[in-house]
């Protein structure tokens, strides 16, 4: 330890005596280590950290799967839930939940709340206990709909001022009174569309005991989470689900496709979703940046090693072994890398704040992202790796000196200089290869993002404002004013009339699910004249309820047939408008106007609906998503509770936002208005995750390009400085400046082109990892693979030209005199 501290003190003095070297090295390492720490913090929080529940490794999600396609998005039905409860021996407990959309009524203010209807085992399966009151009990699951609720810590704090006597008080939701029985912890992260979704209230699900017809196996709307028994293997549990699935197909052949089965997935994987590939690509990118930074620092260390050869020779002559000298030089490298790591950690904390501002709102576990002991340990380990990576070779090279020759005054160790030059050229080759790989990846993602942003959404998003409404639906008809269909239709009609009368409004329409909404409304349908032999022959389409003026307001063109009119109400025959994709998919001639279909309901077939029009395809699920068959129903024939108002304006729609909200309030002052947005902003949010990955990878690629440029400039500058006498001799014997310029430029470009060649091969191999992130561009896109090396070659030329110009401008006589 005494020797270690001696080396440490000596290293600190050496670094302090070379402030320029130390500053450049620290800056380079801070960027490399800081970027890695920042991305690793996100990966640790999102991918590596266990879910914040009791024994999270035992939690799984159960969904369904079809041989052809997952038509029901993984959801299960109530009978299937009961089958699992009675037959799955590998499951200790399970719970089901569905979204609960409610309005807070009867309070000081009316607002929209997000909640969940859950089975009474929901919190016990997750291992969560309320901080006040109690959780749900099996006896809460009795006949009828039990009107009790558990609320979030946030709602307790904001609405009730953290009242410790909250238990037993009433909460009016959709005009029904719910008794509060519990308050959840502040740090509870609910399961929903993603972990950490902001939910306010939980109530016991009434789908089992509500006074409605028995639930159907085809009515799939439940998300199911289960806790496996201790010691149960995932493969064993999956095998058991397959057995149960085969049994259900045999027992209910008329309701199941032969390819149907129930699937089991670790809950952690479900929460993460599809973000894993993008995050791993970003981590790989920042690690490449770190390697380029290490190569740059190694080049600096090699230059410094040449200048310290006499020092190393003297220490060797005084008895120091090569191992002792390597240890000393490595101590210097590790000291500077650890300092750089500490600075990088601070930079990462600041960088996380920037990333939070740029990150998409639907990034899983966003609220949990932050540094912890794992991140600190990662930074420390990365600093040790960096210090060893850039310090070991220069340290070994510095000890390979001819002691006698180096001690002689004025001698030069030509062989060592040659070895240093070769090593430094190898580092530059590596830098350009790594930089090309990053730039190719960034180029592919940039082209993909450009393609996505230029996809035609199927409507005109300019000057379009949207406002969401969700009417309260009480359990008791006598307590609500929107229980009947005619009440809902009258409310929406009044809003459309008043909004359309506003100055500056061209038109206004309504739809139940606006494009780019993450929710889906898949419906099974029967098409007249097409043979139906079982569940596998069912057709499916996304369903939307719209007003007559919706297509005009959105700018969705009519291909053939007609739009809806106000006469398409509940008294007129059923009609439907479909998109072009549905027409071509289910009718061989692509002309469905006049044809009939009906929606399959859980207990019965719906009435026949006549196709009266075909409209252009709309990218409802996202600009980069597949266009699905869609059908539009006139809302007057079956008014839903939820509608989004789409308002087309003459100019900036933001200027009319307050006026539109005022007109809605005039119709019903108790109706909460939420998600007031501009359509162009909604579209931008839908591509935000792709934009986030593309932006970060582009930043890392630019950093890599700058570091590689600095690397080749530094190598050539030093190399030409060392060859000043050689160049002077060549000029003295008649070599022209253009000839010398070509010679020295050729040396620099040869090094860069070797790196580009290696990088091109590596980029071809590794670009396959980006396939899942690309849109409208191949992993080996010719344009990207041609343009990127050319751009890097130009950078290499500029990095070589400047030092080459300086080298050939040397005065031969002066250079020869200086020796």
Buried (B, 14 or more C-beta within 10 A) or exposed (E): EEEEEEBBEEBBEBBEEBEEBBEBBBEBBBBBBBBBBBBBBBBBBBBEBEBBBBEBEBBBBBBBBBEEEEBBEBBBBBBBBEBBBEBBEBBBBBBBBBBBBBBBBBEEEBBBBBBBBBBBBBBBBBBBBBEBBBBBEEEBBEEEBBBBBBBBBBBBBEBBEEEEEBBEEEBBBBBBEBEBBBBBEEEBBBBBEBBBBEBBBBBBBBBBBEEEEEBBBBBBBBBBBBBBBEEBEBEEBBEBBBEBBBEBBEEEEEBBBEEBBBBBBBBBEBBBBEBBBBBBBBBBBBBBBBBBBBBBBBBBBBBBBBEBBBBBBEBBEEEBEBEBBBBBBBBBBBBBBBBBBBBBBEBBBEBBEEBEEEBBEBBBBBEBBEBEEBBEEBBBEBBBBBBBBBBBBBBBBBBBBBBEBBBEEEEEBEEBBEBBBEBBBBBBBBBBBBBBBBBBBBBBBBBBBEBBBEBEBBBBBEBBBBBBBBBBBBBEEEBBBBBEBEEBBBBBBBBBEBBBEBEBBEBBBBBBBBBBBEEBBBBBBBBEEEEEEEBBEBBBBBBBBBBBBBBBBBBBEBBBBEBBBEEBBEEEEBBBBBBBBBBBBBBEEEBBBEBBBBBBEBEEEBEBBBBBBBBBBBBBBBBBEEBBBBBBBBBBBBBBBBBBBBBBBEEEBEEBBEBBBBBBEEBBEEBBBEBBBBBEEBBBBBBBBBBBBBBBBBBBBBBBBBBBBBBBBBBBBBBBEBBBBEBBBBBEEEBEEEEBBEBBBEBBBBBBBBBBBBBBEBBBEBBEBBEEBBBEBEBEBEEBBEBBBEBBBEBBBEBBBEBBBBBBEBEBEEBBEEE
